[in-house]
Amino acid sequence: MLLRPLALLFALSGAAQAEGPPLLQLEVAGTLLDVGADGIALVAIEQGDAGSAVRVRLESSYDARLVALTEGQIGQEIILRVCGAEVMRPTLRDALTRAEFMLTGSDAEMQDIARRLHARDCAAELTG
C-alpha cells in the first residue's frame, strides 16, 4: 500500500482524547500523532480504475503537525491505527504539505477503514 499526499484522508489532532484510544493515530519512526473525531474534516471513498481509496482530510489546524510528522520520512512506514487497532502500514511516497492524504488498498479494506472513521466514537466501535 502507498501513501500519497492527496491519496490519504485523515484528520490529525495533537490532543489525546480523555478516555480510550484516539479515533485516529499515525506513527512514524516512533513519533505519534493522535486525532480525535473533531479533528477529522472529511472521510470519503473514491473509486478508480485501480480499485478503492479512502481520502482523509484533517482540519487545517493539523497541517503543520502532519507536515512535521512526515518531514524527511519518505520511504518510511506510517502505522495507522483507528480506535487503537492497527489497520494498515502504508509507505510514505511523497512529502505531505497539508493534512490531506489518500489510502489505497482492496475494496473491502477501504470500506472497513472508512466505516471505522465514520463511526467517530471508539467506545461504540469497540463494543459494536
Legacy VTK file of the C-alpha trace (Angstrom):
# vtk DataFile Version 3.0
C-alpha trace
ASCII
DATASET POLYDATA
POINTS 128 float
0.000 0.000 0.000
1.134 3.501 -0.752
0.616 6.861 0.932
0.352 9.819 -1.378
-0.460 13.432 -0.411
-3.961 13.561 -1.870
-4.411 9.843 -1.664
-4.818 9.810 2.105
-7.746 11.230 4.026
-7.049 11.849 7.699
-7.681 14.371 10.374
-4.935 14.674 12.911
-5.013 16.265 16.336
-2.248 16.742 18.831
-4.587 16.329 21.791
-5.359 12.896 23.161
-8.944 12.037 23.994
-9.915 11.948 27.651
-10.967 8.285 27.628
-9.884 5.403 25.475
-7.775 5.497 22.336
-7.910 8.354 19.816
-10.138 7.847 16.784
-7.105 8.074 14.510
-3.433 7.706 15.298
-0.443 7.946 12.981
3.002 6.742 13.965
6.181 7.468 12.027
9.601 6.442 13.361
8.237 6.204 16.905
6.538 9.624 16.884
2.758 9.611 17.422
0.055 11.955 16.202
-3.371 11.458 17.813
-6.542 12.739 16.155
-9.923 12.944 17.827
-13.217 12.922 15.941
-13.292 16.721 15.964
-10.008 16.785 14.010
-11.356 14.896 11.008
-12.863 17.175 8.389
-13.614 14.579 5.693
-13.541 10.833 5.072
-14.589 9.708 1.599
-14.292 6.573 -0.502
-13.181 7.140 -4.086
-13.380 4.566 -6.845
-10.816 4.388 -9.608
-9.571 2.034 -12.279
-7.111 0.529 -9.808
-9.685 -0.016 -7.029
-10.829 1.855 -3.953
-9.155 4.602 -1.976
-10.084 6.412 1.218
-9.495 10.142 1.120
-8.901 11.740 4.522
-8.771 15.449 5.220
-7.967 16.762 8.667
-8.901 20.168 9.963
-6.462 22.785 8.646
-5.164 23.352 12.173
-3.380 19.982 11.790
-1.473 20.894 8.619
1.756 21.803 10.427
1.585 18.729 12.683
1.230 16.304 9.797
3.961 18.024 7.797
6.295 17.864 10.825
5.446 14.191 11.449
6.271 13.148 7.884
9.104 15.571 7.072
12.198 13.661 5.959
10.376 10.320 6.229
9.911 9.394 2.533
10.132 5.607 2.234
9.200 5.035 5.876
6.170 3.097 7.070
3.332 5.004 8.662
1.412 2.923 11.178
-2.275 3.821 11.003
-4.487 2.971 13.956
-8.234 3.504 14.289
-9.572 3.276 17.844
-6.280 1.746 18.936
-6.344 -1.102 16.401
-3.701 -1.139 13.681
-5.448 -1.080 10.301
-2.539 -0.654 7.893
1.143 0.228 7.401
1.441 2.197 4.181
4.752 3.594 2.957
5.137 7.358 2.644
5.866 8.015 -1.044
5.620 11.802 -1.283
6.075 14.724 1.074
2.831 15.859 2.667
2.261 19.618 2.587
-1.111 19.681 4.327
-3.323 17.420 6.425
-4.851 15.591 3.495
-3.942 12.189 2.105
-5.291 9.065 0.452
-5.029 5.417 1.461
-5.198 2.742 -1.201
-5.970 -0.940 -0.857
-8.590 -3.567 -1.513
-12.243 -2.540 -1.746
-13.070 -4.441 1.464
-10.153 -2.921 3.378
-11.008 0.634 2.288
-14.699 0.152 3.143
-13.719 -1.074 6.616
-11.369 1.850 7.314
-13.945 4.388 6.112
-16.660 2.754 8.248
-14.455 2.862 11.334
-13.552 6.523 10.815
-17.187 7.461 10.174
-18.201 5.824 13.483
-16.436 8.765 15.227
-16.830 7.020 18.589
-14.277 4.443 19.682
-16.460 3.162 22.532
-19.232 2.299 20.056
-16.721 0.858 17.599
-15.106 -1.381 20.219
-18.421 -2.695 21.549
-20.294 -2.799 18.249
LINES 1 129
128 0 1 2 3 4 5 6 7 8 9 10 11 12 13 14 15 16 17 18 19 20 21 22 23 24 25 26 27 28 29 30 31 32 33 34 35 36 37 38 39 40 41 42 43 44 45 46 47 48 49 50 51 52 53 54 55 56 57 58 59 60 61 62 63 64 65 66 67 68 69 70 71 72 73 74 75 76 77 78 79 80 81 82 83 84 85 86 87 88 89 90 91 92 93 94 95 96 97 98 99 100 101 102 103 104 105 106 107 108 109 110 111 112 113 114 115 116 117 118 119 120 121 122 123 124 125 126 127
